[in-house]
Amino acid sequence: MKLVIGLGNPGREYAATRHNVGFDCVDQLAARLGWVNKPEQFDTQARTKFEALVMDGTISLASGGGSEKLLLAKPMTYMNLSGRTVQAAMSFYQLTPADIMIALDDIALPCGKIRIRGGGSSGGHNGLKDIERALSTPQYPRLRIGIDPPPPRVPQVDYVLGKITPDQRKLVEPALGRAAGAVLTWIDKGIEPAMSQFNAEEK
């Protein structure tokens, strides 16, 4: 079984903000898998479990046939407590850190870029910090989605909690499509093939 967690903040005031592109990635995945007709339907059709909105099902694997159980989750704990959902779901399903993928925003990457990794530092991201605390390890897969660095003299917290601009949205939307593809490749083939394919495309 695989667990994909998109990071963000609940509530209408945070919708379409830069800090919520992890939520947007989960929405894209649900639509791509046919679990919802449109990405924006995830929240209304999901159920609540592990302090999160979740959808689960079994997906067919492209390579060699077979199938894999998958849980998509959007923690409702607010960003700084994301580890609670991750820890609860992993404990319930008896998963290892290698079985999870965290989708999140990254100010170090330009809009339109994604980067998949098998582990590493939090890079100052509060959601990753809490997940690392909950798991007692920084070694778990994550998919970073670029949102551009803050402009000069704009505080980082104000920037990430601000709305994605129309120009940024033109770059973010196709990046979310590639992010969904990267996650599905990870589920199907593993972290190394996903990194090899999708990180190379981003150079």
N, CA and C atoms as an extended XYZ file, in Angstrom:
609
Properties=species:S:1:pos:R:3:atomname:S:1:resname:S:1:resid:I:1 pbc="F F F"
N         0.837       -1.199        0.000 N   MET     1
C         0.000        0.000        0.000 CA  MET     1
C         0.869        1.245        0.000 C   MET     1
N         0.389        2.283       -0.662 N   LYS     2
C         1.089        3.556       -0.714 CA  LYS     2
C         0.181        4.659       -0.168 C   LYS     2
N         0.812        5.637        0.454 N   LEU     3
C         0.117        6.777        1.043 CA  LEU     3
C         0.682        8.059        0.447 C   LEU     3
N        -0.177        8.873       -0.149 N   VAL     4
C         0.230       10.159       -0.724 CA  VAL     4
C        -0.451       11.273        0.063 C   VAL     4
N         0.353       12.143        0.665 N   ILE     5
C        -0.157       13.221        1.500 CA  ILE     5
C         0.195       14.557        0.866 C   ILE     5
N        -0.799       15.358        0.559 N   GLY     6
C        -0.567       16.707        0.084 CA  GLY     6
C        -0.624       17.668        1.256 C   GLY     6
N         0.357       18.562        1.355 N   LEU     7
C         0.392       19.491        2.475 CA  LEU     7
C        -0.298       20.800        2.125 C   LEU     7
N        -0.951       21.383        3.115 N   GLY     8
C        -1.642       22.646        2.939 CA  GLY     8
C        -2.358       23.024        4.207 C   GLY     8
N        -3.175       24.049        4.132 N   ASN     9
C        -3.983       24.509        5.258 CA  ASN     9
C        -5.455       24.425        4.890 C   ASN     9
N        -6.304       23.963        5.819 N   PRO    10
C        -7.739       23.883        5.530 CA  PRO    10
C        -8.405       25.247        5.608 C   PRO    10
N        -9.540       25.362        4.965 N   GLY    11
C       -10.311       26.600        5.039 CA  GLY    11
C       -10.292       27.372        3.739 C   GLY    11
N       -11.389       28.071        3.471 N   ARG    12
C       -11.536       28.810        2.215 CA  ARG    12
C       -10.487       29.902        2.048 C   ARG    12
N       -10.066       30.487        3.181 N   GLU    13
C        -9.108       31.595        3.085 CA  GLU    13
C        -7.748       31.138        2.559 C   GLU    13
N        -7.475       29.841        2.633 N   TYR    14
C        -6.188       29.317        2.166 CA  TYR    14
C        -6.275       28.671        0.788 C   TYR    14
N        -7.460       28.565        0.245 N   ALA    15
C        -7.616       27.958       -1.079 CA  ALA    15
C        -6.891       28.801       -2.123 C   ALA    15
N        -6.228       28.118       -3.051 N   ALA    16
C        -5.513       28.770       -4.164 CA  ALA    16
C        -4.301       29.568       -3.707 C   ALA    16
N        -3.831       29.319       -2.473 N   THR    17
C        -2.594       29.971       -2.029 CA  THR    17
C        -1.396       29.107       -2.422 C   THR    17
N        -0.231       29.727       -2.408 N   ARG    18
C         0.993       29.020       -2.799 CA  ARG    18
C         1.299       27.859       -1.844 C   ARG    18
N         1.002       28.048       -0.569 N   HIS    19
C         1.310       27.030        0.432 CA  HIS    19
C         0.440       25.788        0.270 C   HIS    19
N        -0.608       25.868       -0.550 N   ASN    20
C        -1.547       24.758       -0.685 CA  ASN    20
C        -1.382       23.957       -1.968 C   ASN    20
N        -0.277       24.110       -2.674 N   VAL    21
C        -0.133       23.349       -3.917 CA  VAL    21
C        -0.014       21.849       -3.654 C   VAL    21
N         0.369       21.454       -2.436 N   GLY    22
C         0.350       20.031       -2.088 CA  GLY    22
C        -1.067       19.487       -2.112 C   GLY    22
N        -2.015       20.264       -1.573 N   PHE    23
C        -3.432       19.901       -1.674 CA  PHE    23
C        -3.840       19.799       -3.144 C   PHE    23
N        -3.398       20.767       -3.945 N   ASP    24
C        -3.750       20.782       -5.368 CA  ASP    24
C        -3.237       19.529       -6.083 C   ASP    24
N        -2.069       19.050       -5.672 N   CYS    25
C        -1.505       17.844       -6.277 CA  CYS    25
C        -2.385       16.632       -5.989 C   CYS    25
N        -2.871       16.514       -4.765 N   VAL    26
C        -3.773       15.415       -4.408 CA  VAL    26
C        -5.068       15.512       -5.218 C   VAL    26
N        -5.584       16.736       -5.381 N   ASP    27
C        -6.783       16.923       -6.207 CA  ASP    27
C        -6.544       16.421       -7.632 C   ASP    27
N        -5.393       16.762       -8.184 N   GLN    28
C        -5.043       16.338       -9.544 CA  GLN    28
C        -4.958       14.815       -9.640 C   GLN    28
N        -4.358       14.195       -8.640 N   LEU    29
C        -4.239       12.735       -8.638 CA  LEU    29
C        -5.610       12.069       -8.611 C   LEU    29
N        -6.485       12.556       -7.757 N   ALA    30
C        -7.827       11.972       -7.652 CA  ALA    30
C        -8.556       12.060       -8.990 C   ALA    30
N        -8.409       13.198       -9.677 N   ALA    31
C        -9.057       13.358      -10.980 CA  ALA    31
C        -8.412       12.450      -12.021 C   ALA    31
N        -7.099       12.366      -12.003 N   ARG    32
C        -6.394       11.544      -12.987 CA  ARG    32
C        -6.739       10.060      -12.830 C   ARG    32
N        -6.974        9.643      -11.590 N   LEU    33
C        -7.335        8.254      -11.328 CA  LEU    33
C        -8.814        7.980      -11.578 C   LEU    33
N        -9.586        9.040      -11.839 N   GLY    34
C       -11.011        8.869      -12.069 CA  GLY    34
C       -11.820        8.733      -10.801 C   GLY    34
N       -11.208        9.079       -9.665 N   TRP    35
C       -11.940        9.002       -8.396 CA  TRP    35
C       -12.901       10.173       -8.245 C   TRP    35
N       -12.613       11.279       -8.928 N   VAL    36
C       -13.530       12.423       -9.008 CA  VAL    36
C       -13.575       12.861      -10.463 C   VAL    36
N       -14.635       13.547      -10.841 N   ASN    37
C       -14.744       14.032      -12.220 CA  ASN    37
C       -13.886       15.262      -12.455 C   ASN    37
N       -13.761       16.107      -11.431 N   LYS    38
C       -12.961       17.323      -11.511 CA  LYS    38
C       -12.142       17.440      -10.237 C   LYS    38
N       -10.928       18.020      -10.316 N   PRO    39
C       -10.084       18.125       -9.122 CA  PRO    39
C       -10.774       18.801       -7.936 C   PRO    39
N       -11.604       19.816       -8.211 N   GLU    40
C       -12.226       20.567       -7.121 CA  GLU    40
C       -13.292       19.778       -6.376 C   GLU    40
N       -13.593       18.557       -6.835 N   GLN    41
C       -14.610       17.741       -6.165 CA  GLN    41
C       -14.041       16.888       -5.029 C   GLN    41
N       -12.717       16.876       -4.859 N   PHE    42
C       -12.117       16.015       -3.837 CA  PHE    42
C       -12.699       16.292       -2.457 C   PHE    42
N       -12.718       17.561       -2.065 N   ASP    43
C       -13.123       17.902       -0.702 CA  ASP    43
C       -14.551       17.503       -0.392 C   ASP    43
N       -15.440       17.594       -1.375 N   THR    44
C       -16.848       17.284       -1.132 CA  THR    44
C       -17.121       15.785       -1.165 C   THR    44
N       -16.261       15.006       -1.810 N   GLN    45
C       -16.502       13.570       -1.940 CA  GLN    45
C       -15.627       12.734       -1.010 C   GLN    45
N       -14.611       13.348       -0.407 N   ALA    46
C       -13.712       12.611        0.481 CA  ALA    46
C       -14.384       12.346        1.826 C   ALA    46
N       -13.851       11.366        2.551 N   ARG    47
C       -14.305       11.120        3.918 CA  ARG    47
C       -13.228       11.616        4.885 C   ARG    47
N       -13.562       11.707        6.141 N   THR    48
C       -12.634       12.201        7.154 CA  THR    48
C       -12.057       11.034        7.949 C   THR    48
N       -10.737       10.967        8.005 N   LYS    49
C       -10.034        9.934        8.771 CA  LYS    49
C        -8.609       10.426        9.010 C   LYS    49
N        -8.022       10.050       10.115 N   PHE    50
C        -6.661       10.459       10.455 CA  PHE    50
C        -6.519       11.991       10.498 C   PHE    50
N        -7.567       12.695       10.913 N   GLU    51
C        -7.574       14.160       10.930 CA  GLU    51
C        -7.296       14.712        9.532 C   GLU    51
N        -7.845       14.066        8.537 N   ALA    52
C        -7.595       14.445        7.145 CA  ALA    52
C        -8.809       14.115        6.289 C   ALA    52
N        -8.878       14.758        5.113 N   LEU    53
C        -9.809       14.334        4.079 CA  LEU    53
C        -9.108       13.272        3.258 C   LEU    53
N        -9.720       12.112        3.098 N   VAL    54
C        -9.048       10.994        2.442 CA  VAL    54
C        -9.936       10.346        1.388 C   VAL    54
N        -9.273        9.769        0.392 N   MET    55
C        -9.891        8.865       -0.571 CA  MET    55
C        -8.951        7.690       -0.737 C   MET    55
N        -9.512        6.508       -0.917 N   ASP    56
C        -8.651        5.353       -1.116 CA  ASP    56
C        -9.258        4.412       -2.138 C   ASP    56
N        -8.398        3.588       -2.696 N   GLY    57
C        -8.842        2.634       -3.693 CA  GLY    57
C        -7.676        1.783       -4.154 C   GLY    57
N        -7.936        0.965       -5.138 N   THR    58
C        -6.900        0.109       -5.710 CA  THR    58
C        -6.664        0.547       -7.149 C   THR    58
N        -5.399        0.750       -7.498 N   ILE    59
C        -5.066        1.197       -8.854 CA  ILE    59
C        -4.279        0.110       -9.581 C   ILE    59
N        -4.437        0.067      -10.885 N   SER    60
C        -3.702       -0.890      -11.710 CA  SER    60
C        -2.310       -0.342      -12.008 C   SER    60
N        -1.326       -1.228      -11.966 N   LEU    61
C         0.050       -0.847      -12.253 CA  LEU    61
C         0.343       -1.047      -13.736 C   LEU    61
N         1.009       -0.075      -14.332 N   ALA    62
C         1.287       -0.133      -15.765 CA  ALA    62
C         2.361       -1.149      -16.093 C   ALA    62
N         3.345       -1.278      -15.228 N   SER    63
C         4.474       -2.175      -15.515 CA  SER    63
C         4.226       -3.548      -14.915 C   SER    63
N         4.114       -4.536      -15.762 N   GLY    64
C         3.999       -5.914      -15.290 CA  GLY    64
C         2.661       -6.286      -14.706 C   GLY    64
N         1.656       -5.449      -14.866 N   GLY    65
C         0.347       -5.771      -14.325 CA  GLY    65
C         0.324       -5.649      -12.817 C   GLY    65
N        -0.677       -6.239      -12.216 N   GLY    66
C        -0.819       -6.152      -10.772 CA  GLY    66
C        -1.527       -4.885      -10.358 C   GLY    66
N        -1.628       -4.684       -9.057 N   SER    67
C        -2.337       -3.528       -8.530 CA  SER    67
C        -1.703       -3.090       -7.216 C   SER    67
N        -2.096       -1.916       -6.760 N   GLU    68
C        -1.576       -1.362       -5.513 CA  GLU    68
C        -2.688       -0.585       -4.824 C   GLU    68
N        -2.820       -0.782       -3.533 N   LYS    69
C        -3.754        0.013       -2.763 CA  LYS    69
C        -3.146        1.397       -2.534 C   LYS    69
N        -3.993        2.422       -2.607 N   LEU    70
C        -3.516        3.801       -2.493 CA  LEU    70
C        -4.468        4.611       -1.635 C   LEU    70
N        -3.887        5.406       -0.735 N   LEU    71
C        -4.653        6.354        0.060 CA  LEU    71
C        -4.151        7.756       -0.241 C   LEU    71
N        -5.055        8.637       -0.626 N   LEU    72
C        -4.747       10.052       -0.816 CA  LEU    72
C        -5.256       10.813        0.395 C   LEU    72
N        -4.447       11.735        0.923 N   ALA    73
C        -4.842       12.443        2.139 CA  ALA    73
C        -4.462       13.911        2.086 C   ALA    73
N        -5.359       14.746        2.619 N   LYS    74
C        -5.114       16.177        2.796 CA  LYS    74
C        -5.332       16.484        4.277 C   LYS    74
N        -4.248       16.602        5.054 N   PRO    75
C        -4.405       16.850        6.499 CA  PRO    75
C        -5.189       18.127        6.777 C   PRO    75
N        -6.080       18.033        7.756 N   MET    76
C        -6.872       19.186        8.175 CA  MET    76
C        -6.348       19.777        9.479 C   MET    76
N        -5.122       19.472        9.816 N   THR    77
C        -4.523       19.879       11.087 CA  THR    77
C        -3.820       21.227       11.017 C   THR    77
N        -3.763       21.832        9.851 N   TYR    78
C        -2.905       22.974        9.529 CA  TYR    78
C        -1.479       22.475        9.336 C   TYR    78
N        -0.743       23.230        8.547 N   MET    79
C         0.570       22.817        8.062 CA  MET    79
C         1.513       22.355        9.170 C   MET    79
N         1.581       23.109       10.262 N   ASN    80
C         2.581       22.855       11.295 CA  ASN    80
C         2.348       21.570       12.070 C   ASN    80
N         1.200       20.922       11.880 N   LEU    81
C         0.894       19.675       12.583 CA  LEU    81
C         0.647       18.529       11.595 C   LEU    81
N         1.178       18.637       10.398 N   SER    82
C         0.947       17.630        9.356 CA  SER    82
C         1.391       16.233        9.778 C   SER    82
N         2.386       16.154       10.641 N   GLY    83
C         2.903       14.860       11.067 CA  GLY    83
C         1.878       13.991       11.767 C   GLY    83
N         0.856       14.605       12.359 N   ARG    84
C        -0.154       13.811       13.071 CA  ARG    84
C        -0.908       12.910       12.114 C   ARG    84
N        -1.298       13.443       10.954 N   THR    85
C        -1.985       12.626        9.953 CA  THR    85
C        -1.069       11.543        9.415 C   THR    85
N         0.163       11.910        9.080 N   VAL    86
C         1.108       10.949        8.519 CA  VAL    86
C         1.352        9.811        9.498 C   VAL    86
N         1.615       10.148       10.751 N   GLN    87
C         1.900        9.135       11.772 CA  GLN    87
C         0.703        8.215       12.001 C   GLN    87
N        -0.496        8.799       12.070 N   ALA    88
C        -1.694        7.996       12.333 CA  ALA    88
C        -1.978        7.027       11.188 C   ALA    88
N        -1.883        7.504        9.961 N   ALA    89
C        -2.159        6.640        8.807 CA  ALA    89
C        -1.107        5.543        8.677 C   ALA    89
N         0.162        5.903        8.876 N   MET    90
C         1.223        4.899        8.782 CA  MET    90
C         1.067        3.829        9.844 C   MET    90
N         0.692        4.234       11.052 N   SER    91
C         0.506        3.271       12.133 CA  SER    91
C        -0.673        2.348       11.847 C   SER    91
N        -1.774        2.911       11.353 N   PHE    92
C        -2.975        2.120       11.081 CA  PHE    92
C        -2.712        1.066       10.015 C   PHE    92
N        -2.016        1.463        8.939 N   TYR    93
C        -1.770        0.536        7.839 CA  TYR    93
C        -0.429       -0.185        7.942 C   TYR    93
N         0.313        0.080        9.013 N   GLN    94
C         1.621       -0.548        9.250 CA  GLN    94
C         2.572       -0.315        8.065 C   GLN    94
N         2.702        0.953        7.697 N   LEU    95
C         3.556        1.327        6.577 CA  LEU    95
C         4.927        1.778        7.073 C   LEU    95
N         5.889        1.781        6.170 N   THR    96
C         7.215        2.305        6.447 CA  THR    96
C         7.354        3.679        5.788 C   THR    96
N         8.367        4.472        6.166 N   PRO    97
C         8.553        5.770        5.500 CA  PRO    97
C         8.684        5.665        3.987 C   PRO    97
N         9.209        4.549        3.486 N   ALA    98
C         9.363        4.379        2.039 CA  ALA    98
C         8.026        4.233        1.322 C   ALA    98
N         6.953        3.991        2.073 N   ASP    99
C         5.627        3.795        1.479 CA  ASP    99
C         4.843        5.087        1.325 C   ASP    99
N         5.421        6.218        1.762 N   ILE   100
C         4.681        7.470        1.718 CA  ILE   100
C         5.327        8.442        0.735 C   ILE   100
N         4.517        9.348        0.217 N   MET   101
C         5.004       10.438       -0.628 CA  MET   101
C         4.330       11.722       -0.156 C   MET   101
N         5.143       12.722        0.166 N   ILE   102
C         4.642       14.010        0.620 CA  ILE   102
C         4.743       15.005       -0.533 C   ILE   102
N         3.644       15.635       -0.900 N   ALA   103
C         3.636       16.672       -1.933 CA  ALA   103
C         3.528       18.034       -1.250 C   ALA   103
N         4.398       18.971       -1.636 N   LEU   104
C         4.457       20.251       -0.934 CA  LEU   104
C         4.961       21.359       -1.843 C   LEU   104
N         4.813       22.591       -1.363 N   ASP   105
C         5.309       23.770       -2.066 CA  ASP   105
C         6.781       23.992       -1.747 C   ASP   105
N         7.500       24.654       -2.666 N   ASP   106
C         8.923       24.931       -2.459 CA  ASP   106
C         9.272       26.294       -3.049 C   ASP   106
N         9.696       27.229       -2.172 N   ILE   107
C        10.077       28.567       -2.641 CA  ILE   107
C        11.445       28.567       -3.309 C   ILE   107
N        12.199       27.467       -3.172 N   ALA   108
C        13.520       27.401       -3.803 CA  ALA   108
C        13.439       26.989       -5.267 C   ALA   108
N        12.258       26.563       -5.706 N   LEU   109
C        12.061       26.154       -7.097 CA  LEU   109
C        11.173       27.163       -7.819 C   LEU   109
N        11.483       27.463       -9.084 N   PRO   110
C        10.610       28.358       -9.857 CA  PRO   110
C         9.253       27.711      -10.109 C   PRO   110
N         8.240       28.531      -10.282 N   CYS   111
C         6.938       28.007      -10.686 CA  CYS   111
C         7.098       27.210      -11.984 C   CYS   111
N         6.445       26.074      -12.043 N   GLY   112
C         6.539       25.224      -13.217 CA  GLY   112
C         7.529       24.087      -13.060 C   GLY   112
N         8.347       24.128      -11.993 N   LYS   113
C         9.334       23.082      -11.761 CA  LYS   113
C         8.877       22.164      -10.634 C   LYS   113
N         9.236       20.884      -10.740 N   ILE   114
C         9.000       19.934       -9.658 CA  ILE   114
C        10.304       19.194       -9.368 C   ILE   114
N        10.406       18.639       -8.180 N   ARG   115
C        11.599       17.877       -7.825 CA  ARG   115
C        11.197       16.752       -6.878 C   ARG   115
N        11.529       15.524       -7.235 N   ILE   116
C        11.202       14.366       -6.409 CA  ILE   116
C        12.486       13.836       -5.774 C   ILE   116
N        12.401       13.485       -4.484 N   ARG   117
C        13.560       13.007       -3.741 CA  ARG   117
C        13.137       11.874       -2.800 C   ARG   117
N        14.093       11.024       -2.468 N   GLY   118
C        13.824        9.920       -1.554 CA  GLY   118
C        13.988       10.278       -0.102 C   GLY   118
N        14.482       11.484        0.180 N   GLY   119
C        14.695       11.929        1.551 CA  GLY   119
C        15.465       13.226        1.524 C   GLY   119
N        15.844       13.725        2.713 N   GLY   120
C        16.616       14.949        2.785 CA  GLY   120
C        16.121       15.869        3.878 C   GLY   120
N        16.617       17.089        3.890 N   SER   121
C        16.270       18.034        4.938 CA  SER   121
C        14.895       18.635        4.688 C   SER   121
N        14.368       19.293        5.714 N   SER   122
C        13.069       19.955        5.591 CA  SER   122
C        13.164       21.228        4.774 C   SER   122
N        14.373       21.785        4.636 N   GLY   123
C        14.541       23.034        3.917 CA  GLY   123
C        13.791       24.185        4.562 C   GLY   123
N        13.526       24.067        5.865 N   GLY   124
C        12.798       25.107        6.572 CA  GLY   124
C        11.286       25.028        6.437 C   GLY   124
N        10.772       24.019        5.731 N   HIS   125
C         9.326       23.880        5.524 CA  HIS   125
C         8.689       23.300        6.787 C   HIS   125
N         7.732       24.025        7.351 N   ASN   126
C         7.157       23.614        8.629 CA  ASN   126
C         6.408       22.288        8.563 C   ASN   126
N         5.781       22.006        7.425 N   GLY   127
C         5.102       20.725        7.285 CA  GLY   127
C         6.077       19.564        7.325 C   GLY   127
N         7.176       19.695        6.592 N   LEU   128
C         8.193       18.643        6.598 CA  LEU   128
C         8.860       18.518        7.969 C   LEU   128
N         9.071       19.639        8.632 N   LYS   129
C         9.660       19.597        9.980 CA  LYS   129
C         8.814       18.736       10.913 C   LYS   129
N         7.493       18.912       10.852 N   ASP   130
C         6.626       18.160       11.757 CA  ASP   130
C         6.558       16.689       11.372 C   ASP   130
N         6.596       16.403       10.074 N   ILE   131
C         6.598       15.007        9.638 CA  ILE   131
C         7.895       14.324       10.072 C   ILE   131
N         9.010       15.016        9.918 N   GLU   132
C        10.291       14.464       10.358 CA  GLU   132
C        10.276       14.200       11.864 C   GLU   132
N         9.681       15.106       12.630 N   ARG   133
C         9.566       14.910       14.073 CA  ARG   133
C         8.712       13.686       14.379 C   ARG   133
N         7.587       13.544       13.665 N   ALA   134
C         6.665       12.438       13.919 CA  ALA   134
C         7.279       11.090       13.553 C   ALA   134
N         8.075       11.059       12.492 N   LEU   135
C         8.650        9.799       12.005 CA  LEU   135
C        10.030        9.517       12.573 C   LEU   135
N        10.644       10.523       13.206 N   SER   136
C        12.007       10.399       13.749 CA  SER   136
C        13.021       10.085       12.654 C   SER   136
N        12.746       10.552       11.428 N   THR   137
C        13.688       10.372       10.323 CA  THR   137
C        13.368       11.376        9.219 C   THR   137
N        14.395       11.866        8.519 N   PRO   138
C        14.160       12.704        7.355 CA  PRO   138
C        14.108       11.896        6.062 C   PRO   138
N        14.214       10.577        6.188 N   GLN   139
C        14.302        9.724        5.006 CA  GLN   139
C        12.925        9.185        4.620 C   GLN   139
N        12.205        9.990        3.883 N   TYR   140
C        10.913        9.589        3.320 CA  TYR   140
C        10.732       10.374        2.023 C   TYR   140
N        10.095        9.786        1.017 N   PRO   141
C         9.953       10.447       -0.284 CA  PRO   141
C         9.131       11.726       -0.195 C   PRO   141
N         9.553       12.701       -0.987 N   ARG   142
C         8.799       13.948       -1.066 CA  ARG   142
C         8.863       14.511       -2.480 C   ARG   142
N         7.815       15.221       -2.858 N   LEU   143
C         7.713       15.838       -4.180 CA  LEU   143
C         7.495       17.331       -3.986 C   LEU   143
N         8.493       18.112       -4.362 N   ARG   144
C         8.439       19.563       -4.189 CA  ARG   144
C         7.916       20.218       -5.466 C   ARG   144
N         7.013       21.167       -5.299 N   ILE   145
C         6.398       21.876       -6.421 CA  ILE   145
C         6.764       23.354       -6.293 C   ILE   145
N         7.424       23.893       -7.301 N   GLY   146
C         7.936       25.255       -7.231 CA  GLY   146
C         6.855       26.321       -7.187 C   GLY   146
N         7.085       27.330       -6.336 N   ILE   147
C         6.151       28.464       -6.250 CA  ILE   147
C         6.893       29.801       -6.382 C   ILE   147
N         8.169       29.775       -6.776 N   ASP   148
C         9.013       30.971       -6.880 CA  ASP   148
C         9.429       31.460       -5.492 C   ASP   148
N        10.576       32.106       -5.385 N   PRO   149
C        10.972       32.736       -4.122 CA  PRO   149
C        10.183       34.019       -3.899 C   PRO   149
N        10.065       34.465       -2.650 N   PRO   150
C         9.355       35.725       -2.394 CA  PRO   150
C        10.088       36.903       -3.040 C   PRO   150
N         9.362       37.898       -3.499 N   PRO   151
C        10.001       39.115       -4.014 CA  PRO   151
C        10.765       39.821       -2.890 C   PRO   151
N        11.681       40.709       -3.234 N   PRO   152
C        12.418       41.460       -2.220 CA  PRO   152
C        11.477       42.191       -1.260 C   PRO   152
N        11.819       42.133        0.010 N   ARG   153
C        11.118       42.847        1.085 CA  ARG   153
C         9.712       42.301        1.365 C   ARG   153
N         9.370       41.166        0.790 N   VAL   154
C         8.089       40.519        1.114 CA  VAL   154
C         8.362       39.378        2.088 C   VAL   154
N         7.801       39.409        3.296 N   PRO   155
C         8.031       38.335        4.265 CA  PRO   155
C         7.604       36.981        3.699 C   PRO   155
N         8.393       35.969        4.005 N   GLN   156
C         8.112       34.636        3.444 CA  GLN   156
C         6.728       34.140        3.818 C   GLN   156
N         6.329       34.338        5.081 N   VAL   157
C         5.027       33.821        5.505 CA  VAL   157
C         3.893       34.502        4.743 C   VAL   157
N         4.029       35.800        4.482 N   ASP   158
C         2.996       36.498        3.705 CA  ASP   158
C         2.959       35.995        2.270 C   ASP   158
N         4.131       35.706        1.729 N   TYR   159
C         4.212       35.252        0.346 CA  TYR   159
C         3.570       33.876        0.171 C   TYR   159
N         3.957       32.916        1.005 N   VAL   160
C         3.448       31.555        0.800 CA  VAL   160
C         1.950       31.460        1.089 C   VAL   160
N         1.458       32.335        1.964 N   LEU   161
C         0.025       32.329        2.262 CA  LEU   161
C        -0.767       33.219        1.316 C   LEU   161
N        -0.080       33.834        0.352 N   GLY   162
C        -0.741       34.650       -0.649 CA  GLY   162
C        -1.268       33.816       -1.808 C   GLY   162
N        -2.182       34.383       -2.549 N   LYS   163
C        -2.789       33.692       -3.685 CA  LYS   163
C        -1.793       33.563       -4.839 C   LYS   163
N        -1.841       32.438       -5.525 N   ILE   164
C        -1.053       32.252       -6.739 CA  ILE   164
C        -1.550       33.240       -7.790 C   ILE   164
N        -0.638       33.968       -8.411 N   THR   165
C        -1.038       34.959       -9.405 CA  THR   165
C        -1.471       34.261      -10.698 C   THR   165
N        -2.222       34.952      -11.551 N   PRO   166
C        -2.614       34.343      -12.827 CA  PRO   166
C        -1.412       33.886      -13.662 C   PRO   166
N        -0.344       34.683      -13.690 N   ASP   167
C         0.847       34.287      -14.455 CA  ASP   167
C         1.495       33.045      -13.853 C   ASP   167
N         1.539       32.970      -12.531 N   GLN   168
C         2.093       31.779      -11.884 CA  GLN   168
C         1.206       30.567      -12.128 C   GLN   168
N        -0.100       30.783      -12.131 N   ARG   169
C        -1.036       29.672      -12.322 CA  ARG   169
C        -0.822       28.994      -13.670 C   ARG   169
N        -0.454       29.760      -14.689 N   LYS   170
C        -0.191       29.190      -16.009 CA  LYS   170
C         0.976       28.212      -15.980 C   LYS   170
N         1.898       28.396      -15.056 N   LEU   171
C         3.042       27.506      -14.919 CA  LEU   171
C         2.771       26.383      -13.915 C   LEU   171
N         2.009       26.716      -12.871 N   VAL   172
C         1.749       25.742      -11.811 CA  VAL   172
C         0.832       24.620      -12.298 C   VAL   172
N        -0.175       24.944      -13.090 N   GLU   173
C        -1.134       23.920      -13.511 CA  GLU   173
C        -0.462       22.768      -14.274 C   GLU   173
N         0.360       23.036      -15.313 N   PRO   174
C         1.038       21.904      -15.957 CA  PRO   174
C         2.022       21.199      -15.036 C   PRO   174
N         2.614       21.940      -14.101 N   ALA   175
C         3.524       21.309      -13.143 CA  ALA   175
C         2.776       20.324      -12.259 C   ALA   175
N         1.551       20.660      -11.890 N   LEU   176
C         0.743       19.741      -11.086 CA  LEU   176
C         0.423       18.472      -11.871 C   LEU   176
N         0.216       18.609      -13.177 N   GLY   177
C         0.003       17.429      -14.009 CA  GLY   177
C         1.221       16.526      -14.030 C   GLY   177
N         2.411       17.147      -14.150 N   ARG   178
C         3.644       16.351      -14.112 CA  ARG   178
C         3.868       15.741      -12.730 C   ARG   178
N         3.491       16.485      -11.694 N   ALA   179
C         3.627       15.967      -10.336 CA  ALA   179
C         2.770       14.721      -10.133 C   ALA   179
N         1.554       14.754      -10.652 N   ALA   180
C         0.688       13.575      -10.558 CA  ALA   180
C         1.315       12.395      -11.297 C   ALA   180
N         1.894       12.667      -12.465 N   GLY   181
C         2.574       11.613      -13.212 CA  GLY   181
C         3.768       11.060      -12.465 C   GLY   181
N         4.507       11.935      -11.779 N   ALA   182
C         5.667       11.496      -11.012 CA  ALA   182
C         5.256       10.589       -9.854 C   ALA   182
N         4.166       10.946       -9.193 N   VAL   183
C         3.679       10.113       -8.091 CA  VAL   183
C         3.255        8.740       -8.596 C   VAL   183
N         2.544        8.702       -9.710 N   LEU   184
C         2.096        7.417      -10.250 CA  LEU   184
C         3.275        6.569      -10.713 C   LEU   184
N         4.315        7.204      -11.241 N   THR   185
C         5.524        6.460      -11.621 CA  THR   185
C         6.207        5.902      -10.385 C   THR   185
N         6.257        6.683       -9.317 N   TRP   186
C         6.821        6.199       -8.047 CA  TRP   186
C         6.061        4.977       -7.538 C   TRP   186
N         4.730        5.040       -7.579 N   ILE   187
C         3.927        3.902       -7.125 CA  ILE   187
C         4.200        2.669       -7.982 C   ILE   187
N         4.314        2.886       -9.285 N   ASP   188
C         4.441        1.798      -10.245 CA  ASP   188
C         5.850        1.204      -10.283 C   ASP   188
N         6.871        2.086      -10.290 N   LYS   189
C         8.237        1.625      -10.555 CA  LYS   189
C         9.219        1.882       -9.421 C   LYS   189
N         8.876        2.774       -8.488 N   GLY   190
C         9.787        3.067       -7.390 CA  GLY   190
C        10.380        4.457       -7.485 C   GLY   190
N        11.088        4.845       -6.438 N   ILE   191
C        11.591        6.209       -6.328 CA  ILE   191
C        12.686        6.512       -7.347 C   ILE   191
N        13.607        5.593       -7.589 N   GLU   192
C        14.717        5.875       -8.503 CA  GLU   192
C        14.248        6.130       -9.932 C   GLU   192
N        13.386        5.275      -10.507 N   PRO   193
C        12.884        5.572      -11.848 CA  PRO   193
C        12.102        6.884      -11.906 C   PRO   193
N        11.345        7.186      -10.861 N   ALA   194
C        10.592        8.446      -10.848 CA  ALA   194
C        11.542        9.635      -10.826 C   ALA   194
N        12.590        9.564      -10.006 N   MET   195
C        13.575       10.635       -9.957 CA  MET   195
C        14.288       10.772      -11.295 C   MET   195
N        14.681        9.656      -11.881 N   SER   196
C        15.410        9.664      -13.135 CA  SER   196
C        14.595       10.310      -14.248 C   SER   196
N        13.317        9.981      -14.312 N   GLN   197
C        12.478       10.501      -15.391 CA  GLN   197
C        12.073       11.956      -15.162 C   GLN   197
N        11.535       12.251      -14.000 N   PHE   198
C        10.909       13.560      -13.814 CA  PHE   198
C        11.893       14.639      -13.387 C   PHE   198
N        12.926       14.294      -12.640 N   ASN   199
C        13.936       15.314      -12.328 CA  ASN   199
C        14.730       15.693      -13.568 C   ASN   199
N        14.960       14.714      -14.439 N   ALA   200
C        15.671       14.992      -15.696 CA  ALA   200
C        14.863       15.942      -16.569 C   ALA   200
N        13.547       15.774      -16.565 N   GLU   201
C        12.680       16.642      -17.376 CA  GLU   201
C        12.705       18.081      -16.883 C   GLU   201
N        13.084       18.273      -15.615 N   GLU   202
C        13.036       19.600      -15.025 CA  GLU   202
C        14.334       20.392      -15.224 C   GLU   202
N        15.372       19.760      -15.754 N   LYS   203
C        16.658       20.441      -15.896 CA  LYS   203
C        16.611       21.463      -17.032 C   LYS   203
